[in-house]
Amino acid sequence: MGTERPTERFWYPARRADGTRHVFAGAPPADGWSPRGTLCGRRLDPAPVSAVEWLLYPTCPECWELLLSENVPSSPAELPTEPPPAGD
């Protein structure tokens, strides 16, 4: 890919866009939103949502697959042999 992935990501439902939960880079904003890029390549401006909407909205399958491909090795040979340093 050539770019380093962010260390922090968060899921958030995008009611105004497509009614699915997407992965966003960085930390969730404390207040107010502006359009942000998702892992699946969309640019969304999510609206505030309720706890019920968190449960009802499905996960974006593209975000899920991309997140898995970044974090799960494709073969056991790619697994780390030593645990990561403390604090990671």
C-alpha positions, 0 to 999 in steps of 0.5 A, a space after each residue: 500500500 505504501 501508507 502506514 495505517 492509523 493506530 486508532 480507528 472507530 466504527 460509527 453508523 452513517 444514518 444519513 448516508 447508507 445506514 451501515 456502520 463504517 470504520 473511520 480513521 483517528 478518534 471520534 470527534 468530541 463534538 460536531 462532525 465534518 465529512 471524513 473518509 472511511 476505510 472503504 473509501 467513502 466520504 461521509 458526514 455521520 449524524 449523531 445516532 442512538 444506542 438502538 441505531 448502533 444495534 440495528 445498523 449492519 456493518 459495512 462489509 467492505 470496511 470489515 473485509 479491509 480491516 480484517 486484511 490489515 490485521 489478520 495474516 493470510 497464513 500462519 507463517 505470517 503470525 508474529 513469533 514474539 508478543 508485541 512490546 508492552 503498550 502497543 
